[in-house]
Amino acid sequence: MDRRAHGMAADRRILIYSHDSFGLGHLRRCRAIAHALVEAHKGLSVLILSGSPIIGSFDFRARVDFVRVPGVIKLRNGEYTSLNLLIDIEQTLAMRGSIIRHTADIFDPDVFIVDKEPLGLRGEVLDTLLMLKARGTHLVLGLRDVLDESALLVPEWRRKRAMPVVNEVYDEIWVYGLAEVFDPLAALEPSPAVRAKTTFTGYLPRSVAPGAPAELPEAPYLLVTTGGGGDGAALIDAVLAAYESPRPPSPAAVLVLGPFMAPEDQARTAERVARLERVSATVFESHIEALYAGAAGVVAMGGYNTFCEILSFDKPALIVPRTIPRKEQLIRANRARELGLVDMLTDEAARDPATMAAALERLPRRPPPSAVVIPGLLDGFTNLNRMMTDTLAARGAAPAARTGTA
């Protein structure tokens, strides 16, 4: 039902899709965007569609809610399988697609934001996009700063027939970064029409949310975070080896392993941490921003959200990026190192305990990212809220926008 056709459009609604086959990156980015939008716009409600199995572990602001679709997980061979249900992946995808479409039909959003995947996981959002486009919904594709290396990205988008949908269906493309740092579309050779509807917003700033833990580890400490943790065991092992070495670094370390780290890796980490006086570990922290705020430095793999947090809290950072299955983190870390924003170690270098120990010792003395002036670097939410105000105003009386950012 189109509520606008029935005179029920006083409230304004944003629907955000996040496919979330694994990890926390997509969900945390979408949650941050949702919170920023409701903070800046009265009378706005945001609903997030997500496949994350731990979305319920996060808290959400008033006027933000979520619908969880059945989870899937990507196997090492690149194929997908159902996360918890003993049913065929095609059945799982059919269920997901049906839930997405029916939710969009009833929620009837003014704006639909799709995170990263133009057609959704295995094309599951295409029917919803076409339904909403016919209804006049404003369709936005949101992209992180780096998608992947061009050798993989170009054939992947060609295989998925993504660019025709981007060109013909979407009204806008928001890139949550700066072209001066990296242009995720460059290798795809977008048409002038696609370029015309693309906006580089700047990175999405983060802050300590109300209700964050009041008790923090004793300073100074290094925050070591793996994001979701599913592929973070190597980083944790390298940091622990440095603290176990004959000349361990002097700052204490707080490890956040990530909820998707394998149980056996969590157990081995706990045993090693118990033998170290200045190292502590936790599996998951829903208010990790508070740990960033108190840290003397950050050690991470360099995913998008982590990079935003490093910039937002202006922390000296050491990035040890993964290179498999995507080189996204390596590309981002290399570019950030070139700009002087972070330090970087390759995975091979990080595996040498002496090299890692020396890098950790130096880290708190490294200049923070703010030592490098890049105009507009953290203007993401300012620009998103401005564009949302314009979009809603064009669709009728928009909810009043407050000044400031989330």
N, C-alpha and C positions, 0 to 999 in steps of 0.2 A: 504494500500500500504506500502510495506517495502522500505523506502527511502534508506536504506543501499544497497539493491539489485540494486538500480538505481543510485548509485554513488552520493547520496546527504547527506552524513553523516558528512560533515565538521562541522556543528553545533552539539552540544550535548544537549540532552533533558532528563529532569527528570519529571516524572508524580507522583504526590502525591495524594492519596485518603484519605479523612477524612469524615466519615459518618455523624457526627454532627447532631444527632437527637435532642440534647438539650444542652444548655450551650456553653461555649467558650473554654473549655480545649483542645479539639482535634484541632480546628482551630488555636488557638494561638501557639500550639506546631508545627504544620505543617508550619505555616507562619514563625516561628523562624528558622526552619530547611531550608526552601526555601531561606530565606535571607542570612543565613550563607553560603549556597552552592554557590549562585551567587556572594557573596562577595569574596569568595576564588577562584573561577574558572572563568576565562574569556571564553567567547564563550558558556556559559551554560545558557539554558533557563529552567525555572521550571513552570509547570502548576499544580494548585491545584484543585482537584475535591471536592466540599463541598456542604453539604446540609444546611449550616448555613444561617438563614434568615438575619443576619446582617454582612455578610462577606464584603459587600460593604461599611461598616462604617470604615473599616481599610484601611490604605494606604499600598501600596506594592512597593518594590524597582523595578528599571528597570530590565527587563528580568524575572520578576515574574508576573504571571497573574492567574486568576481563572475561573472556570466554575461552576456555581451553579446549582445543580440538585434540583428537587422539594423537599421541606422540609417535614419531618415527625416528629412526637413527640411520646414519649413513655408514655403510660397511667399508672396510678397507679397499674393496674392489670398486667402490664408487656407487654401488647399488644401495637402495633403501630397504629397510624392513620395519615392521611394526615394533614399537618400543616395548609395549606391555601385552598387547593382545595377540593371541594365537590365531591370527587370521592373515590371509594373503595381503600383500602390500597394496594390490590394486583395490581390494575392498576397503582397506584403511584410507587410501587416498580418496575413494569415492565418498566415504563417510565425512572426511575432512571437507571436501569440496561442497557437499550438501549442507553441512553445518555453516560453513562460511557464507554460502549464498543465502540461506534462509535467515541467518543473523543480519546480514546486510539488508535484506528485503524488509525485515521488520524494523530494524534500527533506523533505516532510511537516512544515512548520513548526508550532511552538506558537503563534506570533504572526506575522501577515502585516500589514506596514505599507505602505500605498499613499500615495505622495507626491503631493499636490495634486489629481490628477485622479481623482474617485471611481470612474469606470468604466475608467480608463486611457485611453490614446490611442485615439480612435474606438471605445471600448467593448471594447478588447482584453483587459481584465482581468476582465470580468463573469463569464465562465464559470469562471475560476479562483476568484473570490470565492464563487460558489455552491457549487463543489465543496468548498472548504475550510470553508465554513459548515456544510455537511452533515456534515463530519468533526469539527466542534467546534473548529476553529481560532479563536483570538481575532483579530478583524479590526479594524484601526485605520486611520483616515484621518488623515494628517498634513497640516496646512495651514500655510503661511507666514502672516505677520501681515496682509498685504495681497494680495488676489487681483486685483482690478481695480475700475474705477469701476462703480457700480451700474448705469448705463445699458447697459453691455455685459455685466456679470456675470450679471444676472438673466435676460435672454433666453438667454444661453449655457447656463446650468444648466437652464433650462426646456426648451430644444431637446434637450439631452443626456439629459433625464429623470434628472438627477443626484440631486435631493433625495429621491425615493422610495427610491433605493438607499442613500443616507446614512441615511435613517430606518429602513429595514427590514432592511438587511444588516449594516451596521457595528455593532460593539459599543462603540467609543469614537471620539471625535474629539479629536485633540491639535492645538491651535493654538500654534505656536512663537512666541509673543509675549505681550503683555499687553493685556487689554481696555481698560485706561486709555490705551494708545497707539493701538490701532485694533482694531476687531472685524470680521473679514472676513465673518462670517456675517450681520451685522445687516441688510444690504439684502435678503437672501434670506428674511427673516422665518421663521426655523426654528421648528418645532413645539416645545412644551415637552419632548417626548421627546428631540429632538435636542439641545436646550439641556442637558438633564439628563446627557447622556453626553459633553458637551464640556468639556475642561479647557484653560485657558490656562496654558501651562507656564512662560512667560518665554522670553527669547531664549536662543539656544544659544551659550555662550561658546566661544572658540577660544584656543589656546595654541600656542607654538612646539613643533613635533614633534621628537622625537629624529632626528638625521640631517639637520637643516636646515643650509643652507650656513653655514660658519664665517666666511667673508669677506663683509662687508657694505659697501655704499658708505660713503664718508667722510661723517660727520655734520657739520652738519645737512643733511637733505634732505627734500623733499616726495615722498611716494609717490603717483604718479598711476596709477590702475588702472581698466581698463574691464571687468573680469570676463572673460567669454568673448571679448569684442572684436568680435563680429559687427556690433554697432551702435555701436562706440566711436570711430569715426574722427573724429566731430565734436568730442568732448571732447579728443582728442589734438591736433587742429588748433587748438582754442581755446587750449590750454596753450602749444603751440609759438609761436603768434602773440604771446602775451604775452611770451615770452622773446626774440622777435625784435623787439619794440617798442623805441622810443627809451628807455624807462625800464623795463627788465626787472626782475622780482622778484629779490631778493638770494639767497634760499635755492636750493641746487641742486635738481634734479628727477630722479627715477628713474621712467621710464615703463615700465609693464608692459602691452603692447599687447593681449594675449589671443590664443590660438591660432586663433580663428575670424575675426580681422580679415583682410579681403581682401588677397591678396598685393600688389596694386598700392598699397594704402594703407600696407602695411608698408614697401614700397620707398620711397615718398615720405617717409615718416617718417624712415627711415634717412638719407636725403639731407639733410634739414633738421637732424636731430640732429648730424650730422657737422660742421655749421657752428657749433654752439653749444658753448661751453666747459663750461658747468655743467649740461648735460642729457645723460643717458644713457638707453638704451632696451634692453629685452629683450622677446621675443615671449611667453614663457611661463615661469613659475616655479612649480614644483609645491610649493615650500615658501614661499609668499608670506607666511606668517605671520611669518617672520623679518624680512622687509622692513617689515611693519607695526610690529614691535617697535622697530626702530631709527629710524623716521621721526619727523620733527618735526611732521608734519601729513599728512593724506590728502586727495586730490582724487579723486572717484569719481562714478559715475552713481547709486549708491544702491540697488543690488540687495540682496536679503535677506542673503546671506552677507557682502557688504561691510559692511553696517550692523552685523551681529554682530561683525565684526572691529574696526570702529571703536570699538564699545562695549567689547569685550574688552580691547583694548590701550590704551584710554582716550586716543585721539588726537583733537586738534582736526581737524575735517573740513569740507570744502567739497563740497557735493553739487550736481552739475549733472545733473538727472534727464532721462531721455528721456520723451517723451510719445506715441510711436508705436512699435508698434501698441497698447501698453497704457499706461495711466497709473499703473500700480502704483508705479513709482519716484517719480513726482511726488507721489502721495498720501503715501507713506512719508516723503519728504523734507520736504514741507510740515508734516506732523504733528511730525516730529522737530525742525524749526525752531521750531515753536510751543512745544514743550516746552523749548527752549533747548539741545538736544543737539548740533546742527550748524548751520552756515551753509549757505545755498542761493543759487544763481544760476539764473535761467531760462536756457534755451539761447540765447535772443536776447541777453540781457545778457552771457553768456559769450563771445559772438562778437565783442564789442568788446575789442580787445587791452588798452586802458588800464584798463577795468573789471576784466578778468580779472587783469591784472598787479597791480593794487591789492589784489584779494581774496587773491591768492597771497602777497603781501607781509605782509598782516595775519594770515594763517592760523596761523603758529606761536605767535602771541601770544594766540590765542583760548582761553578757558577750555576744559578737556577736558570730555567728557560727564559725568565723575564730579562736576562742580560742581553738577549737578542730581541730587537724591536721588529716585529712583523705586524703592520697595521691590520686590524680586523681579525686577528688570529682567533679570538674567543668571542666573536660577535654572533655566534650561531643562533642563540635564542632571541636576541634583539631582532635579527632579520626574519626569523621564522614567525615571530609574533606580529611583526609589521606586515609580512605577506599574508598571514592569516586574517588580520584585520581588513586588509584590502579585498581579499577573496570573499569574506563573509559580507562585507559592505556591498559588493557587487551583486550578491545574491539576495539583497533585501536588508532590512534594518539589522545591523550587526550588533552583537552584545558589546557593551562598553569595554574598551581596553584600558587596563591600568598601565601606568608607566613602570619601567624597570623590567628585570628579567628574573627567571626562576633561579 
